[in-house]
Amino acid sequence: MHLTRADRRSFLTLANPPEGSPLVGTPPEPNRAAESQRGSRRSTSRRLPKRAAAGRRSFVATLKALDDLASSGAKISVSITDLDRGTAVLSGDDFVTLPIGGLGIVPLLIEVAAGFESGRLDPLEIIERSSVEPVGVAGVWQHLKAPALPLADLAVLTASTGDALAANALLARVGLPAVRARIEELGLERSALLDRFRDERGPDDAPHFALGSARELAQIFAALVNSQAVSAGVSAQVAEWLSLNHDLSLVASATGLDPFSHDNDEHGLLFINKTGRDAGIRVEAGVLAGPRAGVAYALIVCFDDLSIMHRMRAHEAFRTLGTDLMEYVF
């Protein structure tokens, strides 16, 4: 995707609207469901004046970074939505389906949480590690002495460390068809969980762990904080698991949060996220809410990982987006 000048103008129209547009000025009545998880953190802070607020909502730096990536041949899909208004702040090829790596565990976690709520799954059911084919691509369970763990702990490992072995154990327990049915029930038409995690993918294996679009990734994170993913209980459980995520190296690097403890930030910042990584693939989706605003965001970048500079350029685009998002919500 190459962002032409016309593309940039359309992005900037969304990201930096004129005074009097729905994105600037007095906000509409807030979403009460969303306030249950994030509103109280923003209630005591004064909003900026109109002109100051509009001036700080520019995503010009992000657009330049994405344009540079696109010019080098990278495929990019980006979506940012204002949580209170439900309106697009920034979008670019957000409907395009691309590989999303470990972000495919989000619908898996939703299915597991739904099973806990309905009673179909026992959170304390013990899963033997020996029952799952070894995989070493990511995670800590493979390094632990514990030969078995309950489902609830496997969900925590999956969400917090991207543990491939724990995710595969959950997937083996609930079944790939159940997760695919849950994805369909959630209305995600451009997303799919294709396979389990593998160290190597052969010709008979699915080419990727999961696929998705930036628009749908942002939508599912918005649904989680708005208590709309299956039920309020399921949404809260999955959001709690994801709030433990340790990978704050991409978009989240701009938040200044502690990677190992950021569920109760003293500055009132609400943040949950999940990243996905594979060869030439970097993805992050999440929710960021501060005193002035809250957003659901997703960025997918598929690039040729030809050198460390190619990789660092991709990472820098995520960090630039994080800085722009922080200026938007604070």
Secondary structure in CASP SS format (residue, H / E / C, confidence):
PFRMAT SS
TARGET T0000
AUTHOR 0000-0000-0000
METHOD secondary structure of the structure
MODEL  1
M C 1.00
H C 1.00
L C 1.00
T C 1.00
R H 1.00
A H 1.00
D H 1.00
R H 1.00
R H 1.00
S H 1.00
F H 1.00
L H 1.00
T H 1.00
L H 1.00
A H 1.00
N C 1.00
P C 1.00
P C 1.00
E C 1.00
G C 1.00
S C 1.00
P C 1.00
L C 1.00
V C 1.00
G C 1.00
T C 1.00
P C 1.00
P C 1.00
E C 1.00
P C 1.00
N C 1.00
R H 1.00
A H 1.00
A H 1.00
E H 1.00
S C 1.00
Q C 1.00
R C 1.00
G H 1.00
S H 1.00
R H 1.00
R C 1.00
S C 1.00
T C 1.00
S C 1.00
R C 1.00
R C 1.00
L C 1.00
P C 1.00
K H 1.00
R H 1.00
A H 1.00
A H 1.00
A H 1.00
G H 1.00
R C 1.00
R C 1.00
S C 1.00
F C 1.00
V H 1.00
A H 1.00
T H 1.00
L H 1.00
K H 1.00
A H 1.00
L H 1.00
D H 1.00
D H 1.00
L H 1.00
A H 1.00
S H 1.00
S C 1.00
G C 1.00
A C 1.00
K E 1.00
I E 1.00
S E 1.00
V E 1.00
S E 1.00
I E 1.00
T E 1.00
D E 1.00
L C 1.00
D C 1.00
R C 1.00
G C 1.00
T C 1.00
A E 1.00
V E 1.00
L E 1.00
S E 1.00
G E 1.00
D C 1.00
D C 1.00
F C 1.00
V C 1.00
T C 1.00
L E 1.00
P E 1.00
I C 1.00
G H 1.00
G H 1.00
L H 1.00
G H 1.00
I H 1.00
V H 1.00
P H 1.00
L H 1.00
L H 1.00
I H 1.00
E H 1.00
V H 1.00
A H 1.00
A H 1.00
G H 1.00
F H 1.00
E H 1.00
S H 1.00
G C 1.00
R C 1.00
L C 1.00
D C 1.00
P C 1.00
L C 1.00
E C 1.00
I E 1.00
I E 1.00
E E 1.00
R H 1.00
S H 1.00
S H 1.00
V C 1.00
E C 1.00
P C 1.00
V C 1.00
G C 1.00
V C 1.00
A C 1.00
G C 1.00
V C 1.00
W H 1.00
Q H 1.00
H H 1.00
L C 1.00
K C 1.00
A C 1.00
P C 1.00
A E 1.00
L E 1.00
P E 1.00
L H 1.00
A H 1.00
D H 1.00
L H 1.00
A H 1.00
V H 1.00
L H 1.00
T H 1.00
A H 1.00
S H 1.00
T H 1.00
G C 1.00
D C 1.00
A H 1.00
L H 1.00
A H 1.00
A H 1.00
N H 1.00
A H 1.00
L H 1.00
L H 1.00
A H 1.00
R H 1.00
V H 1.00
G C 1.00
L H 1.00
P H 1.00
A H 1.00
V H 1.00
R H 1.00
A H 1.00
R H 1.00
I H 1.00
E H 1.00
E H 1.00
L C 1.00
G C 1.00
L C 1.00
E C 1.00
R C 1.00
S C 1.00
A E 1.00
L E 1.00
L C 1.00
D C 1.00
R C 1.00
F C 1.00
R C 1.00
D C 1.00
E C 1.00
R C 1.00
G C 1.00
P C 1.00
D C 1.00
D C 1.00
A C 1.00
P C 1.00
H C 1.00
F C 1.00
A E 1.00
L E 1.00
G E 1.00
S C 1.00
A H 1.00
R H 1.00
E H 1.00
L H 1.00
A H 1.00
Q H 1.00
I H 1.00
F H 1.00
A H 1.00
A H 1.00
L H 1.00
V H 1.00
N C 1.00
S C 1.00
Q C 1.00
A C 1.00
V C 1.00
S C 1.00
A H 1.00
G H 1.00
V H 1.00
S H 1.00
A H 1.00
Q H 1.00
V H 1.00
A H 1.00
E H 1.00
W H 1.00
L H 1.00
S C 1.00
L C 1.00
N C 1.00
H C 1.00
D C 1.00
L C 1.00
S C 1.00
L C 1.00
V H 1.00
A H 1.00
S H 1.00
A H 1.00
T H 1.00
G C 1.00
L C 1.00
D C 1.00
P C 1.00
F C 1.00
S C 1.00
H C 1.00
D C 1.00
N C 1.00
D C 1.00
E C 1.00
H C 1.00
G C 1.00
L C 1.00
L E 1.00
F E 1.00
I E 1.00
N E 1.00
K E 1.00
T E 1.00
G E 1.00
R E 1.00
D E 1.00
A C 1.00
G C 1.00
I E 1.00
R E 1.00
V E 1.00
E E 1.00
A E 1.00
G E 1.00
V E 1.00
L E 1.00
A E 1.00
G C 1.00
P C 1.00
R C 1.00
A C 1.00
G E 1.00
V E 1.00
A E 1.00
Y E 1.00
A E 1.00
L E 1.00
I E 1.00
V E 1.00
C E 1.00
F C 1.00
D C 1.00
D C 1.00
L C 1.00
S C 1.00
I H 1.00
M H 1.00
H H 1.00
R H 1.00
M H 1.00
R H 1.00
A H 1.00
H H 1.00
E H 1.00
A H 1.00
F H 1.00
R H 1.00
T H 1.00
L H 1.00
G H 1.00
T H 1.00
D H 1.00
L H 1.00
M H 1.00
E H 1.00
Y H 1.00
V H 1.00
F C 1.00
END
